[in-house]
C-alpha cells in the first residue's frame, strides 16, 4: 500500500512531471539526466505524488500506479538490475579488449524492439484522458526535473489558474547559453527559453551543483529574480558503484581506460582519439573504451573512428552498456578519462570515485567542487599532458596512479541517494510557507 507524503510526514503534495521519463525506453541505457529523473520520480510517486504527462489533450494528471508500471518496464529495458556478465554489450567489450572480434563499434540489442517499446509508451500515454492539471491537490509543488517542454508557454499555462501550486525546476546546467557552439542550433535556441521561463515562473530551483547554482543565481539577478530560492542537491552515484568488487578475471592482464559520456563536441572525444593515434604510432596504445551513445555534431569523431587504422584496433565504442556492466568494467580499468570542455555536474566522475577508479579530468570548477583534489587535473586542450598521463597510469608500478589512489581514498566524495532525496524533500517543504 502506497503511503501519501502526508502520512510519511512529508509536505507539500507533489505533482511530478513524467513526460520525458515515459519515453526513455527508446534508450538501451540511461544518461545522467535519466538517472536523476528516474530516482526522483520513483521517490515521489511511491510517496503518493500525482504524475503529470503531456497527452494529445495537453498536460494531464495521471495515475501513479500506471507511471510506476511504465518505470518498471523502462528499468528492465535498461537492465539496471541485471548481472554484468549477462550483458551482451559487456561481453562484446571484453572480446574487443582481449583482441577478439573485428567490430570497433558495439551496439546494444535490437533498435527495432526499442522503437516498438517506445511507440507503445507514446500510444499509452499520448492518448490518456487523465484529469485536468487544474485538479492538482491544493498547495502542491509541480516538479519538473528535466526542463522538458518548459520552453512551451502552452504547457505550463494551467499554472496561471492555480497560484497555490508552486513550480520547481531542476536545472542541470546553463551550458547552451554559455557555449552554444557545442550544441545543435535548435537546442542552443530552446534552452535559453527554458531557463528564461523557469526564471520567470518558478517558486524555486534545484541545481545539480554549486557551480550551476552560482551561474543561475547570476542569471536570475540579471532578470529581476534575485530572491528566487535555489537549492543545491548533488546527484548520487547509483548504489552499484559503491559496491567493492575485484578486477574481473575475464580482463586480467590487459590494460584499458574508460571515457564515459555521449559522443558530442563538449565531451572532447577528439582529444582522446588524437592521443590514442599518437600512442598507437609509438607502439604503446592500451585499449580505450568509449561508453556512451552517439550524439550530435560529431562527424569528425565518427570519421576518425571509422577511417583511422591506428584507432580501429585500439578504440572500442560501446553504446548501450548497462550500469552493472559499466561498474564491472571500471573494476579493471587504469582510469576514467574526462576531458570535457564543460559540465553541470559530471556524474561519471562521481561514479568512478565511488567505484575506486582514478580519474583524469579537465580542470573545471565543477569537478573540483564535487571531487576535490582526488582527480588528476589537466587542461582540455593539453594533448601532450593527456598523452603523458595515460603513459604514466599505464605502468603497473605507476607512482602517479598510486598517488591518485591515495588522494581518492583520503576523501569522501559520494552523495547517497537518501541524502540527495532528503535535500530535495527539505527544500520543497521550505517553499510551502514562502
VEXDREN-2710 file (C-alpha; in Angstrom, 1 decimal):
% VEXDREN-2710
k/r/px/py/pz
1/UNK/0.0/0.0/0.0
2/UNK/1.4/3.4/-1.1
3/UNK/1.6/5.9/1.8
4/UNK/0.9/9.5/1.0
5/UNK/3.5/12.1/1.7
6/UNK/1.4/13.5/4.5
7/UNK/1.2/10.0/6.1
8/UNK/5.0/9.8/5.8
9/UNK/5.4/13.2/7.4
10/UNK/6.4/14.9/4.2
11/UNK/4.9/18.1/2.8
12/UNK/3.7/19.5/0.5
13/UNK/1.9/17.2/-2.0
14/UNK/3.8/16.9/-5.3
15/UNK/2.8/16.8/-8.9
16/UNK/5.7/15.1/-10.7
17/UNK/6.2/15.6/-14.5
18/UNK/6.9/12.2/-16.1
19/UNK/6.5/13.3/-19.8
20/UNK/10.2/12.8/-20.7
21/UNK/10.6/9.8/-18.5
22/UNK/7.9/7.6/-20.0
23/UNK/9.6/7.8/-23.4
24/UNK/13.1/6.6/-22.2
25/UNK/12.5/3.0/-23.2
26/UNK/13.9/4.1/-26.6
27/UNK/17.3/4.2/-25.0
28/UNK/19.1/1.0/-24.0
29/UNK/20.9/2.7/-21.1
30/UNK/20.2/5.8/-19.1
31/UNK/22.2/9.0/-19.2
32/UNK/22.8/11.3/-16.2
33/UNK/19.6/13.2/-16.5
34/UNK/17.6/10.0/-16.9
35/UNK/19.1/8.7/-13.7
36/UNK/18.2/11.8/-11.7
37/UNK/14.7/11.9/-13.2
38/UNK/14.1/8.2/-12.5
39/UNK/15.3/8.4/-8.9
40/UNK/13.1/11.4/-8.1
41/UNK/10.1/10.0/-9.9
42/UNK/10.2/6.7/-8.0
43/UNK/10.7/8.5/-4.7
44/UNK/7.8/10.9/-5.2
45/UNK/5.4/8.5/-6.9
46/UNK/5.9/5.8/-4.3
47/UNK/5.1/8.6/-1.7
48/UNK/1.8/9.3/-3.2
49/UNK/2.7/12.1/-5.7
50/UNK/0.5/12.7/-8.7
51/UNK/2.1/12.2/-12.1
52/UNK/1.6/14.7/-14.9
53/UNK/2.2/13.8/-18.6
54/UNK/1.8/15.5/-21.9
55/UNK/-1.0/13.9/-23.9
56/UNK/-2.9/14.7/-27.1
57/UNK/-5.1/16.8/-24.9
58/UNK/-2.1/18.7/-23.4
59/UNK/-0.8/18.2/-19.9
60/UNK/-2.9/15.9/-17.8
61/UNK/-2.8/14.3/-14.4
62/UNK/-2.4/10.5/-14.5
63/UNK/-2.4/7.5/-12.2
64/UNK/0.7/6.9/-10.1
65/UNK/0.3/3.1/-10.5
66/UNK/0.5/3.4/-14.3
67/UNK/3.5/5.6/-14.1
68/UNK/5.3/3.2/-11.8
69/UNK/4.5/0.3/-14.1
70/UNK/6.0/2.1/-17.0
71/UNK/9.1/2.9/-14.9
72/UNK/9.4/-0.8/-14.1
73/UNK/9.4/-1.6/-17.8
74/UNK/12.0/1.0/-18.5
75/UNK/14.2/-0.2/-15.7
76/UNK/14.0/-3.7/-17.2
77/UNK/14.9/-2.3/-20.7
78/UNK/17.9/-0.5/-19.2
79/UNK/19.0/-3.8/-17.4
80/UNK/19.7/-1.8/-14.2
81/UNK/19.5/-4.9/-12.0
82/UNK/20.9/-7.5/-14.4
83/UNK/24.2/-9.3/-13.9
84/UNK/27.0/-7.7/-15.8
85/UNK/28.2/-11.0/-17.2
86/UNK/24.7/-11.4/-18.8
87/UNK/25.0/-8.1/-20.6
88/UNK/25.8/-8.8/-24.3
89/UNK/27.4/-5.4/-24.7
90/UNK/29.7/-6.0/-21.8
91/UNK/30.6/-9.4/-23.3
92/UNK/31.4/-7.8/-26.7
93/UNK/33.6/-5.1/-24.9
94/UNK/35.5/-7.9/-23.2
95/UNK/36.1/-9.7/-26.5
96/UNK/37.3/-6.5/-28.1
97/UNK/39.6/-5.6/-25.2
98/UNK/41.1/-9.0/-25.5
99/UNK/41.6/-8.7/-29.2
100/UNK/38.8/-10.9/-30.3
101/UNK/36.2/-9.8/-32.9
102/UNK/36.6/-7.1/-35.5
103/UNK/33.9/-4.5/-34.7
104/UNK/35.2/-1.4/-33.1
105/UNK/31.6/-0.1/-32.6
106/UNK/29.4/-2.3/-30.4
107/UNK/25.7/-1.8/-30.5
108/UNK/23.1/-2.9/-28.0
109/UNK/20.3/-5.3/-29.0
110/UNK/17.6/-4.6/-31.4
111/UNK/16.8/-1.0/-32.2
112/UNK/13.6/-2.1/-33.7
113/UNK/12.5/-3.6/-30.4
114/UNK/13.3/-0.3/-28.6
115/UNK/11.4/1.7/-31.1
116/UNK/8.3/-0.6/-30.7
117/UNK/8.5/-0.3/-26.9
118/UNK/8.7/3.5/-27.2
119/UNK/5.9/3.5/-29.7
120/UNK/3.7/1.6/-27.2
121/UNK/4.6/4.1/-24.4
122/UNK/3.8/7.1/-26.6
123/UNK/0.5/5.4/-27.6
124/UNK/-0.4/4.5/-24.0
125/UNK/0.5/7.9/-22.6
126/UNK/-0.3/10.1/-25.5
127/UNK/-4.0/9.1/-25.6
128/UNK/-4.8/9.0/-21.9
129/UNK/-7.7/11.2/-20.9
130/UNK/-6.4/11.7/-17.4
131/UNK/-7.6/14.7/-15.4
132/UNK/-7.1/18.4/-15.8
133/UNK/-3.9/19.7/-14.1
134/UNK/-6.2/22.2/-12.6
135/UNK/-7.3/19.4/-10.3
136/UNK/-3.9/19.2/-8.7
137/UNK/-4.0/18.9/-4.8
138/UNK/-4.2/22.2/-3.0
139/UNK/-0.9/23.7/-2.2
140/UNK/1.1/21.3/-4.4
141/UNK/4.6/21.6/-5.8
142/UNK/4.8/21.0/-9.5
143/UNK/8.3/19.4/-10.0
144/UNK/9.9/19.2/-13.5
145/UNK/13.3/17.5/-13.2
146/UNK/14.3/17.6/-16.8
147/UNK/13.1/21.0/-18.1
148/UNK/11.2/19.1/-20.8
149/UNK/8.7/21.3/-22.6
150/UNK/9.3/24.2/-20.4
151/UNK/10.2/26.3/-23.5
152/UNK/6.5/25.9/-24.5
153/UNK/4.2/28.5/-22.8
154/UNK/1.1/26.4/-23.5
155/UNK/2.5/23.5/-21.5
156/UNK/2.5/25.4/-18.2
157/UNK/-0.4/27.7/-18.9
158/UNK/-2.5/25.8/-16.4
159/UNK/-0.4/27.2/-13.6
160/UNK/-1.9/30.6/-14.1
161/UNK/-5.2/29.4/-12.8
162/UNK/-3.6/27.7/-9.8
163/UNK/-1.5/30.3/-8.0
164/UNK/-1.3/28.0/-4.9
165/UNK/0.7/25.5/-6.9
166/UNK/4.5/26.2/-6.8
167/UNK/6.5/25.3/-9.8
168/UNK/10.0/24.0/-9.2
169/UNK/12.6/23.0/-11.8
170/UNK/15.8/21.0/-11.6
171/UNK/18.5/22.9/-13.5
172/UNK/21.3/20.7/-14.7
173/UNK/23.4/23.3/-16.4
174/UNK/23.3/26.5/-18.4
175/UNK/25.9/25.4/-21.0
176/UNK/23.8/26.1/-24.1
177/UNK/23.7/29.7/-23.0
178/UNK/27.4/30.0/-22.3
179/UNK/28.7/27.7/-25.0
180/UNK/26.2/27.4/-27.8
181/UNK/28.9/26.2/-30.2
182/UNK/28.7/22.8/-28.5
183/UNK/25.0/22.3/-29.3
184/UNK/22.7/21.9/-32.2
185/UNK/21.2/25.3/-33.3
186/UNK/17.8/24.2/-32.2
187/UNK/18.9/23.3/-28.7
188/UNK/21.0/26.4/-28.4
189/UNK/17.8/28.4/-29.2
190/UNK/15.4/26.4/-27.0
191/UNK/17.5/26.1/-23.8
192/UNK/17.6/29.8/-23.2
193/UNK/13.8/29.9/-23.5
194/UNK/13.5/27.2/-20.8
195/UNK/15.9/29.0/-18.5
196/UNK/14.1/32.3/-19.0
197/UNK/10.7/30.7/-18.3
198/UNK/12.0/29.0/-15.2
199/UNK/13.4/32.3/-14.0
200/UNK/10.0/34.0/-14.6
201/UNK/7.7/31.4/-13.2
202/UNK/9.5/29.1/-10.7
203/UNK/8.9/29.3/-7.0
204/UNK/12.2/27.5/-6.5
205/UNK/15.1/25.9/-8.4
206/UNK/17.1/22.8/-7.6
207/UNK/20.7/23.0/-9.0
208/UNK/22.9/20.0/-9.6
209/UNK/26.0/21.7/-8.2
210/UNK/27.1/24.9/-6.5
211/UNK/28.7/25.9/-9.8
212/UNK/25.4/25.7/-11.6
213/UNK/23.6/27.4/-8.7
214/UNK/26.0/30.4/-8.8
215/UNK/25.6/30.7/-12.6
216/UNK/21.8/30.5/-12.3
217/UNK/21.8/33.0/-9.4
218/UNK/23.7/35.5/-11.6
219/UNK/21.2/34.9/-14.5
220/UNK/18.2/35.3/-12.1
221/UNK/19.7/38.5/-10.7
222/UNK/20.1/39.9/-14.2
223/UNK/16.5/39.1/-14.9
224/UNK/14.8/40.6/-11.8
225/UNK/14.6/37.4/-9.7
226/UNK/17.3/38.0/-7.2
227/UNK/15.1/36.5/-4.5
228/UNK/14.5/33.2/-6.3
229/UNK/15.2/30.3/-3.8
230/UNK/17.9/27.9/-5.1
231/UNK/18.8/24.6/-3.5
232/UNK/21.9/22.6/-4.4
233/UNK/21.3/18.8/-4.5
234/UNK/24.3/16.9/-5.8
235/UNK/23.2/13.8/-7.8
236/UNK/24.2/10.5/-6.3
237/UNK/26.1/7.7/-8.0
238/UNK/23.9/4.5/-8.3
239/UNK/24.5/2.2/-5.3
240/UNK/26.2/-0.4/-7.6
241/UNK/29.2/1.9/-7.9
242/UNK/29.8/1.9/-4.1
243/UNK/30.0/-1.9/-4.1
244/UNK/33.6/-3.1/-3.9
245/UNK/34.3/-5.8/-6.4
246/UNK/37.6/-7.4/-7.6
247/UNK/39.0/-6.8/-11.0
248/UNK/37.2/-9.1/-13.4
249/UNK/39.0/-12.3/-14.2
250/UNK/38.0/-12.1/-17.9
251/UNK/40.0/-8.8/-18.2
252/UNK/43.1/-9.9/-16.2
253/UNK/46.4/-8.9/-17.8
254/UNK/45.1/-6.3/-20.2
255/UNK/45.3/-2.5/-19.8
256/UNK/42.5/-0.2/-20.8
257/UNK/41.0/3.2/-20.0
258/UNK/37.4/4.3/-20.0
259/UNK/35.8/7.6/-21.3
260/UNK/32.1/7.9/-20.4
261/UNK/29.6/10.2/-22.0
262/UNK/27.5/11.0/-25.1
263/UNK/29.7/11.5/-28.2
264/UNK/29.2/15.2/-28.7
265/UNK/31.6/18.2/-29.0
266/UNK/31.5/19.2/-25.4
267/UNK/32.9/15.9/-24.2
268/UNK/36.1/16.4/-26.2
269/UNK/36.5/12.9/-27.6
270/UNK/38.6/14.3/-30.4
271/UNK/41.5/15.0/-28.0
272/UNK/41.5/11.4/-26.8
273/UNK/41.4/10.0/-30.3
274/UNK/44.4/12.1/-31.3
275/UNK/46.2/11.0/-28.1
276/UNK/45.5/7.3/-29.0
277/UNK/46.6/7.8/-32.5
278/UNK/49.9/9.1/-31.3
279/UNK/50.2/6.2/-28.7
280/UNK/49.5/3.7/-31.4
281/UNK/52.1/5.2/-33.7
282/UNK/54.7/4.7/-30.9
283/UNK/53.5/1.1/-30.3
284/UNK/52.3/1.9/-26.8
285/UNK/48.5/2.1/-27.1
286/UNK/46.3/0.4/-24.5
287/UNK/42.6/-0.1/-25.2
288/UNK/40.2/2.9/-24.9
289/UNK/36.5/2.1/-24.3
290/UNK/34.1/4.9/-25.2
291/UNK/31.0/4.3/-23.1
292/UNK/28.0/6.3/-24.5
293/UNK/25.8/6.7/-27.5
294/UNK/26.5/8.9/-30.5
295/UNK/25.0/12.4/-30.0
296/UNK/25.3/15.5/-32.3
297/UNK/27.9/17.5/-34.2
298/UNK/30.3/14.6/-34.0
299/UNK/31.2/13.8/-37.6
300/UNK/34.9/14.5/-37.1
301/UNK/35.0/12.0/-34.3
302/UNK/32.9/9.4/-36.2
303/UNK/35.2/9.8/-39.3
304/UNK/38.3/9.1/-37.2
305/UNK/36.7/6.1/-35.6
306/UNK/35.7/4.7/-39.0
307/UNK/38.7/5.6/-41.1
308/UNK/41.8/5.8/-38.9
309/UNK/43.6/2.4/-39.0
310/UNK/45.6/3.2/-35.8
311/UNK/42.3/3.6/-33.8
312/UNK/40.5/0.6/-35.3
313/UNK/42.3/-2.0/-33.1
314/UNK/42.6/0.2/-30.0
315/UNK/39.4/2.2/-29.5
316/UNK/36.1/0.5/-28.7
317/UNK/32.8/2.3/-29.0
318/UNK/30.3/0.8/-26.6
319/UNK/26.9/2.3/-26.7
320/UNK/24.2/0.8/-24.5
321/UNK/26.4/-0.7/-21.8
322/UNK/24.3/-1.5/-18.7
323/UNK/25.1/0.1/-15.4
324/UNK/26.3/-3.2/-13.9
325/UNK/28.4/-3.7/-17.0
326/UNK/30.0/-0.3/-16.6
327/UNK/30.7/-0.9/-12.9
328/UNK/32.4/-4.2/-13.7
329/UNK/34.4/-2.6/-16.5
330/UNK/35.5/0.1/-14.0
331/UNK/36.9/-2.5/-11.7
332/UNK/39.7/-3.4/-14.1
333/UNK/40.4/-0.1/-15.7
334/UNK/43.5/2.1/-15.3
335/UNK/41.5/5.3/-15.1
336/UNK/38.4/7.2/-16.2
337/UNK/39.2/10.0/-18.7
338/UNK/37.0/13.1/-18.7
339/UNK/38.5/15.8/-21.0
340/UNK/35.2/17.8/-21.1
341/UNK/35.0/21.5/-22.0
342/UNK/32.1/22.0/-19.6
343/UNK/29.8/20.1/-17.2
344/UNK/26.9/20.9/-15.0
345/UNK/27.9/18.1/-12.6
346/UNK/29.8/15.2/-14.3
347/UNK/28.2/12.1/-12.9
348/UNK/30.8/9.7/-14.4
349/UNK/33.4/11.3/-12.1
350/UNK/31.3/10.7/-9.1
351/UNK/30.6/7.1/-10.2
352/UNK/34.3/6.4/-10.8
353/UNK/35.4/7.8/-7.4
354/UNK/32.6/5.8/-5.7
355/UNK/33.9/2.7/-7.5
356/UNK/37.6/3.4/-6.5
357/UNK/38.7/4.2/-10.0
358/UNK/41.2/7.0/-10.5
359/UNK/40.1/10.0/-12.6
360/UNK/42.0/12.2/-15.1
361/UNK/39.8/15.2/-15.8
362/UNK/39.6/18.6/-17.2
363/UNK/40.4/21.4/-14.7
364/UNK/36.8/22.5/-14.3
365/UNK/35.4/24.3/-11.3
366/UNK/32.6/21.8/-11.0
367/UNK/35.0/18.9/-10.9
368/UNK/37.0/20.5/-8.1
369/UNK/33.7/21.1/-6.3
370/UNK/32.5/17.5/-6.4
371/UNK/35.8/15.7/-6.3
372/UNK/38.3/18.0/-4.6
373/UNK/41.9/17.0/-5.1
374/UNK/41.2/13.4/-6.0
375/UNK/41.4/13.6/-9.8
376/UNK/44.4/14.4/-11.9
377/UNK/43.5/17.8/-13.5
378/UNK/44.7/18.8/-17.0
379/UNK/43.7/21.5/-19.4
380/UNK/41.2/20.1/-22.0
381/UNK/43.5/21.2/-24.9
382/UNK/46.8/19.9/-23.4
383/UNK/47.3/17.0/-25.7
384/UNK/50.9/16.2/-24.7
385/UNK/49.8/16.4/-21.0
386/UNK/47.0/13.9/-21.5
387/UNK/49.3/11.6/-23.5
388/UNK/51.9/11.6/-20.8
389/UNK/49.3/11.0/-18.1
390/UNK/48.0/7.9/-20.0
391/UNK/51.5/6.6/-20.4
392/UNK/52.2/7.1/-16.7
393/UNK/49.0/5.5/-15.5
394/UNK/49.6/2.5/-17.8
395/UNK/52.5/1.2/-15.8
396/UNK/51.7/-1.3/-13.1
397/UNK/54.2/0.4/-10.8
398/UNK/52.9/3.9/-11.6
399/UNK/53.7/6.2/-8.8
400/UNK/51.4/8.8/-10.4
401/UNK/48.5/6.4/-10.3
402/UNK/49.3/5.3/-6.8
403/UNK/49.3/9.0/-5.7
404/UNK/45.8/9.4/-7.3
405/UNK/44.6/6.3/-5.4
406/UNK/45.9/7.7/-2.1
407/UNK/44.1/11.0/-2.7
408/UNK/40.9/9.2/-3.6
409/UNK/41.0/7.0/-0.5
410/UNK/41.6/10.1/1.7
411/UNK/38.4/11.8/0.7
412/UNK/34.7/11.3/0.8
413/UNK/33.0/12.1/-2.5
414/UNK/29.8/10.0/-2.5
415/UNK/26.4/11.5/-2.0
416/UNK/23.9/8.8/-1.1
417/UNK/20.5/8.6/-2.8
418/UNK/18.9/9.0/0.6
419/UNK/20.8/12.3/1.3
420/UNK/20.0/13.6/-2.2
421/UNK/16.3/12.9/-1.8
422/UNK/16.2/14.3/1.8
423/UNK/17.8/17.6/0.5
424/UNK/15.1/17.9/-2.2
425/UNK/12.3/17.0/0.2
426/UNK/13.5/19.6/2.7
427/UNK/13.7/22.3/0.0
428/UNK/10.2/21.6/-1.2
429/UNK/8.9/21.7/2.3
430/UNK/10.6/25.1/2.9
431/UNK/8.7/26.5/-0.1
432/UNK/5.3/25.8/1.4
433/UNK/5.4/28.9/3.6
434/UNK/7.2/31.0/1.0
END
